[in-house]
Amino acid sequence: MSGSRQLKLGAFMRPVSIHTGAWRYPGGLPDGNFNFAHYRRFAQTLERGKFDAIFLADSLALLKMPEGALKRSATVTSFEPITLLSALAAITEHLGLIATASTTYNEPYHIARKFASLDHISGGRAGWNLVTSGNPNEAPNFGLTEHVEHAERYERARELYDVVTGLWDSWADDAILRDVATGVYFDPQRVHTLAHVGPHFSVSGPLNMARPVQGWPVVVQAGSSEAGRNIAAETAEVVFSAQSTLEDGKRFYADVKGRLKRFGRDPDTLKILPAAFVVVGTSEAEARAKMARLDSLVHPESGLASLSVALGHVDLSGVDLDGPLPEIPETNASKGSRQKLIDLARERQMTVRQLCQYVGGSYGSLEMIGTAASIADQMERWLHEAGCDGFNIMFPYLPGGLDDFVDQVIPELQRRGLFRREYEGRTLRENLGLPRPKNRFFDAR
C-alpha cells in the first residue's frame, strides 16, 4: 500500500493529444487544438476529475520537417498559452494553469508580468514551465541566424529565473493598502527596486503590479539533461520527466531529489511527475485495440518527421527504414530525450521504422494501456516504489480518452486512497502541497 501519500496529476494538453494520429481517430476532434469551446470542455472535465493542473507546452515556430509531414501535422496552429489559460481561469475554480514560456526568447520582465497577471486572474492557480527552447526554428523569429548554444541557454535561464522571481518579490505582500479614508493606495517603502545587472540581463524593476497571490506562481521544469537536472534541483517545484520504465523512473527520482540537498532544499518541496500516455479499456484487449487503431493512423512521413525532431532535428532523409538507427550527430537541440531514444533503439535493436511508430504515437513516453484497475496498479507501484510523486497524463485522443480516464481511472484511484476526492485548497500550491516562498526582500526584515 502507498500509505498516506497520494498522487498528483497534471494533464498535458497542447497539443490536446500528443499522438500524431489522434485528430483522425473516430469520434475525435480534428480542430481540438485550436477551438476554445473544446478546451473549455476539457478544462471543466479535468476539474470534475480533481486534476491538479492543465499543462500547456508551447513552441515559437513551426517544427522543421519535410512538407509531406508538415501538412499532416495537427499542431501547426495553436493558441498562445497565457491567453488561453487566462480564458480558462474564468470558467474554472480549482484547476491549476501551467504554461510554458521560453527563457531563451522572452525577456524576464515579460514573463514576470504575464504570470503574475495569470496568478491574480485565477486566484492563485498559475504555474510557469521554465524551458530553454529545443526548436532551432525559433531563432529566426527573434532576429537570430542560429539557435543559442545549449550551455548558454541554461546560463541565461538560471539568471532569468533570478530576475523573474526577484520581480515577483519586488512588492511586499502588504504593500497595497487601499486606504480610502487617508487616500493612500500603497506604501512605497514596501516596494523594492531590483536593480539587477548580470551577464545576460539588466533589469531595474520593480514590477508594476502586486506580488502574485501564491507569492510566486509554481515553477515547473521539464529538462532531463545534466544541465536540466541541475537547474531543476535548484529552482523547480514540479518536474515533468520522461522515463518509460519504473527502474529508470526510480533512478531519475533518486538522482534529482538527491541533488536538492546541495541547495539546502527539502526533497518534499519538489514534485516529480513522469509523462504517462494512458489508454483505458473495459478489457486489456479493448485498450490494445484502441492503441493499434491509433497507431494505424500515423502516416509514415509523420512518424519519420517526429523521430527527426525527437533526435534533435537531424536530417533522416534517405535513411533505410528497415535498417538499424544510424549514428546520430550531436546537435544544439535538447539532449536528454535525444539520448533516451538512441539508447532505446540500441537496447531493443529497433529498426528506424519501428522507432518511427514508437515516437509517432506516444513519443517514447511511459505507456499505460489496459483497464482502470491495471492502470491504477501501475500508478500505485510507481508511487510506492519512489518512482514518482504523480503523473503528467497524456490522453490518446479527445474527448474520449479524457472522459475514459476521469470516469474510470480516477474513481479506482480514489477507491484505493491514492487520489483526492476534493481539492485541498484554492491555490495550485495548496493542492500540490508546496510551501509559499518567502519574499527575499521583505520577509527577513
Rosetta blueprint (number, residue, H / E / L):
1 M L
2 S L
3 G L
4 S L
5 R L
6 Q L
7 L L
8 K E
9 L E
10 G E
11 A E
12 F E
13 M L
14 R L
15 P L
16 V L
17 S L
18 I L
19 H L
20 T L
21 G L
22 A H
23 W H
24 R H
25 Y L
26 P L
27 G L
28 G L
29 L L
30 P L
31 D L
32 G H
33 N H
34 F H
35 N L
36 F H
37 A H
38 H H
39 Y H
40 R H
41 R H
42 F H
43 A H
44 Q H
45 T H
46 L H
47 E H
48 R H
49 G L
50 K L
51 F L
52 D L
53 A E
54 I E
55 F E
56 L E
57 A L
58 D L
59 S L
60 L L
61 A L
62 L L
63 L L
64 K L
65 M L
66 P L
67 E H
68 G H
69 A H
70 L H
71 K L
72 R L
73 S L
74 A L
75 T L
76 V L
77 T L
78 S L
79 F L
80 E L
81 P H
82 I H
83 T H
84 L H
85 L H
86 S H
87 A H
88 L H
89 A H
90 A L
91 I L
92 T L
93 E L
94 H L
95 L L
96 G E
97 L E
98 I E
99 A E
100 T E
101 A E
102 S E
103 T L
104 T L
105 Y L
106 N L
107 E L
108 P H
109 Y H
110 H H
111 I H
112 A H
113 R H
114 K H
115 F H
116 A H
117 S H
118 L H
119 D H
120 H H
121 I H
122 S H
123 G L
124 G L
125 R L
126 A E
127 G E
128 W E
129 N E
130 L E
131 V E
132 T L
133 S L
134 G L
135 N L
136 P H
137 N H
138 E H
139 A H
140 P H
141 N H
142 F H
143 G L
144 L L
145 T L
146 E L
147 H L
148 V L
149 E L
150 H H
151 A H
152 E H
153 R H
154 Y H
155 E H
156 R H
157 A H
158 R H
159 E H
160 L H
161 Y H
162 D H
163 V H
164 V H
165 T H
166 G H
167 L H
168 W H
169 D L
170 S L
171 W E
172 A L
173 D L
174 D L
175 A L
176 I E
177 L E
178 R E
179 D E
180 V L
181 A L
182 T L
183 G L
184 V E
185 Y E
186 F E
187 D L
188 P H
189 Q H
190 R H
191 V E
192 H L
193 T L
194 L L
195 A L
196 H E
197 V E
198 G L
199 P L
200 H L
201 F L
202 S E
203 V E
204 S L
205 G L
206 P L
207 L L
208 N L
209 M L
210 A L
211 R L
212 P L
213 V L
214 Q L
215 G L
216 W L
217 P L
218 V E
219 V E
220 V E
221 Q E
222 A L
223 G L
224 S L
225 S L
226 E H
227 A H
228 G H
229 R H
230 N H
231 I H
232 A H
233 A H
234 E H
235 T H
236 A L
237 E L
238 V E
239 V E
240 F E
241 S E
242 A L
243 Q L
244 S L
245 T L
246 L H
247 E H
248 D H
249 G H
250 K H
251 R H
252 F H
253 Y H
254 A H
255 D H
256 V H
257 K H
258 G H
259 R H
260 L H
261 K H
262 R H
263 F H
264 G L
265 R L
266 D L
267 P H
268 D H
269 T H
270 L L
271 K E
272 I E
273 L E
274 P E
275 A E
276 A E
277 F E
278 V E
279 V E
280 V E
281 G L
282 T L
283 S L
284 E H
285 A H
286 E H
287 A H
288 R H
289 A H
290 K H
291 M H
292 A H
293 R H
294 L H
295 D H
296 S H
297 L L
298 V L
299 H L
300 P H
301 E H
302 S H
303 G H
304 L H
305 A H
306 S H
307 L H
308 S H
309 V H
310 A H
311 L L
312 G L
313 H L
314 V L
315 D L
316 L L
317 S L
318 G L
319 V L
320 D L
321 L L
322 D L
323 G L
324 P E
325 L L
326 P L
327 E L
328 I L
329 P L
330 E L
331 T L
332 N L
333 A L
334 S L
335 K L
336 G H
337 S H
338 R H
339 Q H
340 K H
341 L H
342 I H
343 D H
344 L H
345 A H
346 R H
347 E H
348 R H
349 Q L
350 M L
351 T E
352 V H
353 R H
354 Q H
355 L H
356 C H
357 Q H
358 Y H
359 V H
360 G H
361 G H
362 S H
363 Y L
364 G L
365 S L
366 L E
367 E E
368 M E
369 I E
370 G E
371 T L
372 A H
373 A H
374 S H
375 I H
376 A H
377 D H
378 Q H
379 M H
380 E H
381 R H
382 W H
383 L H
384 H H
385 E L
386 A L
387 G L
388 C L
389 D L
390 G E
391 F E
392 N E
393 I E
394 M E
395 F L
396 P L
397 Y L
398 L L
399 P L
400 G H
401 G H
402 L H
403 D H
404 D H
405 F H
406 V H
407 D H
408 Q H
409 V H
410 I H
411 P H
412 E H
413 L H
414 Q H
415 R H
416 R L
417 G L
418 L L
419 F L
420 R L
421 R L
422 E L
423 Y L
424 E L
425 G L
426 R L
427 T L
428 L H
429 R H
430 E H
431 N H
432 L H
433 G L
434 L L
435 P L
436 R L
437 P L
438 K L
439 N L
440 R L
441 F L
442 F L
443 D L
444 A L
445 R L
